[in-house]
Amino acid sequence: MLDHAIRTFTDDLTPPRSVKTLNSLLFASILAKNYKEVSRIYLEFPKIYSIQPNVDTYNTVIKALAESGSSDSVYSVFAEMDRNSVRPNVITLNNAISGFYREEKFEDVGKVMKLMEEKYRVLPGLSTYNVRMLSLCRLKRSSEAKALMEGMLCNGRKPNWVSYNCLIHGFCREGDLEEAKRLFRDMKMRGFVPDGACYFTLVHFLCEGGEFESALEVAKECMGKNWYPNFSTMKSLVNGLAGVSKVDEAKELIKQIKERFPENGDKWDEIEAGLSQ
């Protein structure tokens, strides 16, 4: 598919080719995870086809560098942006720091944030905080991510549901289910509405941690919104409830699932039959 996109750009497009089509080609290369092609297209095509890169071009290249573990090269992209009088924006900042976090180069995170603020007057907004929290949670440093959000609140900044999703998933992955549940309650208390993924994450990890009654409470809440966790998670919940002598609750859950997904009725009949044994 990528080869076809490149041939279309080089052979089939009616001149002049535009920065928009260049950016689309770069993005297609990222989707294909062909980072060598991103580099080749970025370095060669603007000269060959007389295209002036714009901020979206550079942001896409920085994203590719971040994903490919080559974040040190973002500084050369910044220099190229300066030479072409293209100002970075908050997406530039977010893409760059996500790469440095991925490579655990925390000094560079601070360096880039300082550069953006002092040289380009690009100030971190909510999206930047969320990128930082997500990155830290992926590194199993959820306590640091939580401290970031607490700092936001102290400075009068408001998080959003994405902020909470990052932290809830992070603490679940680290096995701190009490903190995940506390954040879930706090999220709703502050008026943020959890999405399906947040509910599914909690139910899955609560089951994994053996907290089947808590998982049932969360499952009921999300099912009330017509959001159902996947088959394996619900099977784990049903069997877990039966294992802690909550067979009636398990059977009621099966009944609701069968009403919603009658095509899976045979599977659930078999599971229900096993509960009585």
C-alpha positions as a Markdown table, in Angstrom:
| # | Residue | x | y | z |
|---|---|---|---|---|
| 1 | Met | 0.0 | 0.0 | 0.0 |
| 2 | Leu | 2.8 | 2.4 | 0.9 |
| 3 | Asp | 4.6 | 1.6 | -2.4 |
| 4 | His | 1.4 | 2.4 | -4.3 |
| 5 | Ala | 1.1 | 5.7 | -2.4 |
| 6 | Ile | 4.7 | 6.7 | -3.3 |
| 7 | Arg | 4.2 | 5.8 | -6.9 |
| 8 | Thr | 1.0 | 7.9 | -7.0 |
| 9 | Phe | 2.9 | 10.8 | -5.6 |
| 10 | Thr | 6.0 | 10.5 | -7.8 |
| 11 | Asp | 4.4 | 9.3 | -11.1 |
| 12 | Asp | 0.6 | 10.0 | -11.2 |
| 13 | Leu | 0.0 | 13.3 | -9.5 |
| 14 | Thr | -0.5 | 16.2 | -11.7 |
| 15 | Pro | 2.2 | 18.9 | -10.9 |
| 16 | Pro | 2.6 | 20.9 | -8.9 |
| 17 | Arg | 2.5 | 18.6 | -5.9 |
| 18 | Ser | 1.5 | 20.2 | -2.6 |
| 19 | Val | 2.7 | 20.2 | 0.9 |
| 20 | Lys | -0.7 | 18.6 | 1.8 |
| 21 | Thr | 0.0 | 15.6 | -0.4 |
| 22 | Leu | 3.6 | 15.4 | 1.0 |
| 23 | Asn | 2.3 | 15.4 | 4.5 |
| 24 | Ser | -0.2 | 12.7 | 3.6 |
| 25 | Leu | 2.6 | 10.5 | 2.2 |
| 26 | Leu | 4.7 | 11.0 | 5.4 |
| 27 | Phe | 1.7 | 10.0 | 7.5 |
| 28 | Ala | 1.1 | 6.9 | 5.4 |
| 29 | Ser | 4.7 | 5.9 | 6.0 |
| 30 | Ile | 4.2 | 6.2 | 9.7 |
| 31 | Leu | 1.1 | 4.1 | 9.5 |
| 32 | Ala | 3.2 | 1.5 | 7.7 |
| 33 | Lys | 5.8 | 1.9 | 10.4 |
| 34 | Asn | 8.4 | 2.5 | 7.6 |
| 35 | Tyr | 10.4 | 5.1 | 9.4 |
| 36 | Lys | 13.3 | 4.9 | 6.8 |
| 37 | Glu | 10.9 | 6.0 | 4.1 |
| 38 | Val | 9.7 | 8.9 | 6.4 |
| 39 | Ser | 13.3 | 10.1 | 6.6 |
| 40 | Arg | 13.9 | 9.6 | 2.8 |
| 41 | Ile | 10.7 | 11.4 | 1.8 |
| 42 | Tyr | 11.4 | 14.3 | 4.3 |
| 43 | Leu | 15.0 | 14.8 | 3.1 |
| 44 | Glu | 14.5 | 14.3 | -0.7 |
| 45 | Phe | 11.0 | 15.1 | -1.8 |
| 46 | Pro | 10.8 | 18.8 | -0.9 |
| 47 | Lys | 13.9 | 19.5 | -2.9 |
| 48 | Ile | 12.9 | 17.3 | -5.9 |
| 49 | Tyr | 9.4 | 18.7 | -6.1 |
| 50 | Ser | 10.0 | 22.2 | -4.8 |
| 51 | Ile | 7.7 | 21.9 | -1.8 |
| 52 | Gln | 8.1 | 24.1 | 1.2 |
| 53 | Pro | 7.5 | 22.0 | 4.4 |
| 54 | Asn | 5.1 | 23.5 | 6.9 |
| 55 | Val | 4.6 | 22.9 | 10.6 |
| 56 | Asp | 2.5 | 19.8 | 10.0 |
| 57 | Thr | 5.4 | 18.3 | 7.9 |
| 58 | Tyr | 7.8 | 18.8 | 10.8 |
| 59 | Asn | 5.4 | 17.5 | 13.4 |
| 60 | Thr | 4.9 | 14.3 | 11.4 |
| 61 | Val | 8.6 | 13.8 | 11.1 |
| 62 | Ile | 9.1 | 14.4 | 14.8 |
| 63 | Lys | 6.3 | 11.9 | 15.5 |
| 64 | Ala | 8.2 | 9.3 | 13.4 |
| 65 | Leu | 11.4 | 10.0 | 15.2 |
| 66 | Ala | 9.6 | 9.5 | 18.5 |
| 67 | Glu | 8.1 | 6.2 | 17.5 |
| 68 | Ser | 11.3 | 4.9 | 16.0 |
| 69 | Gly | 13.5 | 5.5 | 19.0 |
| 70 | Ser | 15.4 | 8.3 | 17.3 |
| 71 | Ser | 14.3 | 11.3 | 19.4 |
| 72 | Asp | 17.8 | 12.9 | 19.6 |
| 73 | Ser | 17.3 | 13.8 | 16.0 |
| 74 | Val | 14.4 | 16.2 | 16.8 |
| 75 | Tyr | 16.9 | 18.9 | 17.6 |
| 76 | Ser | 18.0 | 18.9 | 13.9 |
| 77 | Val | 14.4 | 19.2 | 12.9 |
| 78 | Phe | 14.0 | 22.2 | 15.2 |
| 79 | Ala | 17.1 | 23.7 | 13.5 |
| 80 | Glu | 15.6 | 23.1 | 10.1 |
| 81 | Met | 12.3 | 24.8 | 11.2 |
| 82 | Asp | 14.3 | 27.8 | 12.4 |
| 83 | Arg | 16.1 | 28.0 | 9.0 |
| 84 | Asn | 12.7 | 27.9 | 7.2 |
| 85 | Ser | 11.0 | 30.4 | 9.7 |
| 86 | Val | 8.5 | 27.7 | 10.7 |
| 87 | Arg | 7.3 | 28.2 | 14.3 |
| 88 | Pro | 6.7 | 25.1 | 16.4 |
| 89 | Asn | 3.3 | 24.6 | 18.0 |
| 90 | Val | 2.0 | 22.5 | 20.9 |
| 91 | Ile | 1.8 | 19.4 | 18.7 |
| 92 | Thr | 5.6 | 19.8 | 18.0 |
| 93 | Leu | 6.1 | 19.9 | 21.8 |
| 94 | Asn | 3.9 | 16.9 | 22.5 |
| 95 | Asn | 5.4 | 14.7 | 19.8 |
| 96 | Ala | 8.9 | 15.5 | 20.9 |
| 97 | Ile | 8.5 | 14.9 | 24.6 |
| 98 | Ser | 6.5 | 11.7 | 24.0 |
| 99 | Gly | 9.6 | 10.3 | 22.2 |
| 100 | Phe | 12.0 | 11.3 | 25.0 |
| 101 | Tyr | 9.7 | 9.8 | 27.6 |
| 102 | Arg | 9.6 | 6.6 | 25.5 |
| 103 | Glu | 13.4 | 6.5 | 25.6 |
| 104 | Glu | 13.4 | 7.5 | 29.3 |
| 105 | Lys | 15.5 | 10.6 | 28.5 |
| 106 | Phe | 13.9 | 12.8 | 31.2 |
| 107 | Glu | 16.5 | 15.5 | 31.0 |
| 108 | Asp | 15.6 | 16.0 | 27.3 |
| 109 | Val | 11.9 | 16.3 | 28.3 |
| 110 | Gly | 12.8 | 19.3 | 30.5 |
| 111 | Lys | 15.1 | 20.7 | 27.9 |
| 112 | Val | 12.5 | 20.6 | 25.1 |
| 113 | Met | 9.8 | 22.1 | 27.4 |
| 114 | Lys | 12.2 | 24.9 | 28.4 |
| 115 | Leu | 13.2 | 25.5 | 24.8 |
| 116 | Met | 9.6 | 25.7 | 23.6 |
| 117 | Glu | 8.5 | 28.1 | 26.4 |
| 118 | Glu | 11.5 | 30.4 | 26.3 |
| 119 | Lys | 12.4 | 30.5 | 22.6 |
| 120 | Tyr | 9.1 | 29.9 | 20.9 |
| 121 | Arg | 6.6 | 31.0 | 23.6 |
| 122 | Val | 4.8 | 27.6 | 23.2 |
| 123 | Leu | 3.3 | 27.0 | 26.7 |
| 124 | Pro | 2.2 | 23.5 | 27.8 |
| 125 | Gly | -1.6 | 23.1 | 27.8 |
| 126 | Leu | -3.8 | 20.3 | 28.9 |
| 127 | Ser | -2.9 | 18.1 | 26.0 |
| 128 | Thr | 0.8 | 18.4 | 27.0 |
| 129 | Tyr | 0.0 | 17.4 | 30.6 |
| 130 | Asn | -2.0 | 14.4 | 29.3 |
| 131 | Val | 0.9 | 13.3 | 27.0 |
| 132 | Arg | 3.3 | 13.5 | 30.0 |
| 133 | Met | 0.9 | 11.6 | 32.3 |
| 134 | Leu | 0.3 | 8.9 | 29.6 |
| 135 | Ser | 4.0 | 8.6 | 29.0 |
| 136 | Leu | 4.8 | 8.2 | 32.7 |
| 137 | Cys | 2.0 | 5.7 | 33.2 |
| 138 | Arg | 3.3 | 3.6 | 30.3 |
| 139 | Leu | 6.7 | 3.5 | 32.1 |
| 140 | Lys | 4.9 | 2.3 | 35.3 |
| 141 | Arg | 5.6 | 5.7 | 37.0 |
| 142 | Ser | 2.0 | 6.4 | 37.7 |
| 143 | Ser | 2.7 | 8.1 | 41.0 |
| 144 | Glu | 4.7 | 10.7 | 39.2 |
| 145 | Ala | 1.9 | 11.1 | 36.7 |
| 146 | Lys | -0.5 | 11.6 | 39.6 |
| 147 | Ala | 1.8 | 14.3 | 41.1 |
| 148 | Leu | 1.7 | 16.1 | 37.7 |
| 149 | Met | -2.1 | 16.2 | 37.9 |
| 150 | Glu | -2.1 | 17.3 | 41.5 |
| 151 | Gly | 0.3 | 20.1 | 40.4 |
| 152 | Met | -2.2 | 21.1 | 37.7 |
| 153 | Leu | -5.0 | 21.3 | 40.2 |
| 154 | Cys | -2.9 | 23.4 | 42.6 |
| 155 | Asn | -2.1 | 25.8 | 39.8 |
| 156 | Gly | -5.8 | 26.2 | 38.9 |
| 157 | Arg | -5.7 | 24.0 | 35.8 |
| 158 | Lys | -8.4 | 21.5 | 35.2 |
| 159 | Pro | -7.8 | 17.9 | 34.0 |
| 160 | Asn | -10.2 | 16.1 | 31.8 |
| 161 | Trp | -11.5 | 12.6 | 31.4 |
| 162 | Val | -8.4 | 11.7 | 29.4 |
| 163 | Ser | -6.2 | 12.7 | 32.3 |
| 164 | Tyr | -8.1 | 10.3 | 34.6 |
| 165 | Asn | -8.2 | 7.5 | 32.1 |
| 166 | Cys | -4.4 | 7.6 | 31.9 |
| 167 | Leu | -4.0 | 7.4 | 35.6 |
| 168 | Ile | -6.6 | 4.8 | 36.2 |
| 169 | His | -5.1 | 2.5 | 33.6 |
| 170 | Gly | -1.6 | 3.2 | 34.9 |
| 171 | Phe | -2.4 | 2.3 | 38.5 |
| 172 | Cys | -4.3 | -0.8 | 37.4 |
| 173 | Arg | -1.3 | -2.0 | 35.4 |
| 174 | Glu | 0.9 | -1.5 | 38.5 |
| 175 | Gly | -1.6 | -3.4 | 40.7 |
| 176 | Asp | -2.7 | -0.5 | 42.8 |
| 177 | Leu | -6.4 | -1.1 | 42.5 |
| 178 | Glu | -7.3 | 1.0 | 45.6 |
| 179 | Glu | -5.8 | 4.1 | 44.0 |
| 180 | Ala | -7.5 | 3.2 | 40.6 |
| 181 | Lys | -10.8 | 3.0 | 42.4 |
| 182 | Arg | -10.2 | 6.2 | 44.3 |
| 183 | Leu | -9.4 | 8.0 | 41.0 |
| 184 | Phe | -12.5 | 6.6 | 39.4 |
| 185 | Arg | -14.7 | 8.0 | 42.2 |
| 186 | Asp | -12.9 | 11.3 | 42.1 |
| 187 | Met | -13.3 | 11.5 | 38.4 |
| 188 | Lys | -17.1 | 11.1 | 38.6 |
| 189 | Met | -17.3 | 13.5 | 41.6 |
| 190 | Arg | -15.7 | 16.2 | 39.5 |
| 191 | Gly | -18.3 | 15.7 | 36.8 |
| 192 | Phe | -16.2 | 13.8 | 34.3 |
| 193 | Val | -17.9 | 11.0 | 32.5 |
| 194 | Pro | -15.9 | 7.8 | 32.1 |
| 195 | Asp | -15.8 | 6.3 | 28.6 |
| 196 | Gly | -16.2 | 2.6 | 27.8 |
| 197 | Ala | -12.5 | 2.0 | 27.8 |
| 198 | Cys | -12.2 | 3.3 | 31.3 |
| 199 | Tyr | -14.9 | 0.9 | 32.6 |
| 200 | Phe | -13.5 | -2.0 | 30.7 |
| 201 | Thr | -10.1 | -1.4 | 32.1 |
| 202 | Leu | -11.3 | -1.3 | 35.6 |
| 203 | Val | -13.5 | -4.4 | 35.3 |
| 204 | His | -10.7 | -6.4 | 33.7 |
| 205 | Phe | -8.0 | -5.5 | 36.3 |
| 206 | Leu | -10.4 | -5.8 | 39.3 |
| 207 | Cys | -11.2 | -9.4 | 38.1 |
| 208 | Glu | -7.5 | -10.0 | 37.6 |
| 209 | Gly | -6.9 | -8.8 | 41.2 |
| 210 | Gly | -9.7 | -11.0 | 42.6 |
| 211 | Glu | -12.0 | -8.1 | 43.5 |
| 212 | Phe | -15.1 | -9.5 | 42.0 |
| 213 | Glu | -17.7 | -7.6 | 43.9 |
| 214 | Ser | -16.1 | -4.3 | 43.0 |
| 215 | Ala | -15.8 | -5.5 | 39.4 |
| 216 | Leu | -19.5 | -6.4 | 39.4 |
| 217 | Glu | -20.4 | -2.9 | 40.7 |
| 218 | Val | -18.4 | -1.2 | 37.9 |
| 219 | Ala | -19.8 | -3.7 | 35.3 |
| 220 | Lys | -23.4 | -3.0 | 36.2 |
| 221 | Glu | -22.7 | 0.7 | 35.9 |
| 222 | Cys | -21.3 | 0.4 | 32.4 |
| 223 | Met | -23.8 | -2.1 | 31.3 |
| 224 | Gly | -26.5 | 0.4 | 32.3 |
| 225 | Lys | -25.0 | 2.6 | 29.6 |
| 226 | Asn | -25.1 | -0.3 | 27.1 |
| 227 | Trp | -21.4 | -0.8 | 27.3 |
| 228 | Tyr | -20.4 | -4.4 | 27.8 |
| 229 | Pro | -16.8 | -5.7 | 28.5 |
| 230 | Asn | -15.6 | -8.4 | 26.2 |
| 231 | Phe | -16.5 | -12.1 | 26.5 |
| 232 | Ser | -13.3 | -13.2 | 28.3 |
| 233 | Thr | -13.6 | -10.4 | 30.9 |
| 234 | Met | -17.3 | -11.1 | 31.6 |
| 235 | Lys | -16.5 | -14.9 | 31.8 |
| 236 | Ser | -13.8 | -14.1 | 34.4 |
| 237 | Leu | -16.2 | -12.0 | 36.4 |
| 238 | Val | -19.0 | -14.6 | 36.3 |
| 239 | Asn | -16.6 | -17.4 | 37.4 |
| 240 | Gly | -15.1 | -15.2 | 40.0 |
| 241 | Leu | -18.4 | -14.3 | 41.5 |
| 242 | Ala | -19.3 | -18.0 | 41.7 |
| 243 | Gly | -16.0 | -18.7 | 43.3 |
| 244 | Val | -16.8 | -16.3 | 46.2 |
| 245 | Ser | -20.3 | -17.8 | 46.7 |
| 246 | Lys | -22.1 | -15.1 | 44.6 |
| 247 | Val | -23.7 | -17.6 | 42.3 |
| 248 | Asp | -27.1 | -15.8 | 42.2 |
| 249 | Glu | -25.3 | -12.6 | 41.1 |
| 250 | Ala | -23.3 | -14.5 | 38.5 |
| 251 | Lys | -26.5 | -16.0 | 37.0 |
| 252 | Glu | -28.2 | -12.6 | 37.0 |
| 253 | Leu | -25.3 | -11.3 | 35.1 |
| 254 | Ile | -25.4 | -14.1 | 32.6 |
| 255 | Lys | -29.1 | -13.4 | 32.1 |
| 256 | Gln | -28.4 | -9.7 | 31.2 |
| 257 | Ile | -25.6 | -10.7 | 28.8 |
| 258 | Lys | -27.7 | -13.3 | 27.0 |
| 259 | Glu | -30.5 | -10.7 | 26.6 |
| 260 | Arg | -28.0 | -8.3 | 25.0 |
| 261 | Phe | -26.1 | -10.9 | 23.0 |
| 262 | Pro | -28.5 | -13.7 | 22.2 |
| 263 | Glu | -26.1 | -15.1 | 19.5 |
| 264 | Asn | -23.7 | -16.1 | 22.3 |
| 265 | Gly | -26.5 | -17.8 | 24.3 |
| 266 | Asp | -25.1 | -21.3 | 23.9 |
| 267 | Lys | -21.7 | -20.3 | 25.3 |
| 268 | Trp | -23.3 | -18.7 | 28.3 |
| 269 | Asp | -25.6 | -21.7 | 28.9 |
| 270 | Glu | -22.6 | -23.9 | 29.1 |
| 271 | Ile | -20.9 | -21.5 | 31.6 |
| 272 | Glu | -24.0 | -21.2 | 33.7 |
| 273 | Ala | -24.4 | -25.0 | 33.8 |
| 274 | Gly | -20.9 | -25.2 | 35.2 |
| 275 | Leu | -21.8 | -22.8 | 38.0 |
| 276 | Ser | -24.2 | -25.3 | 39.5 |
| 277 | Gln | -21.7 | -28.1 | 39.7 |
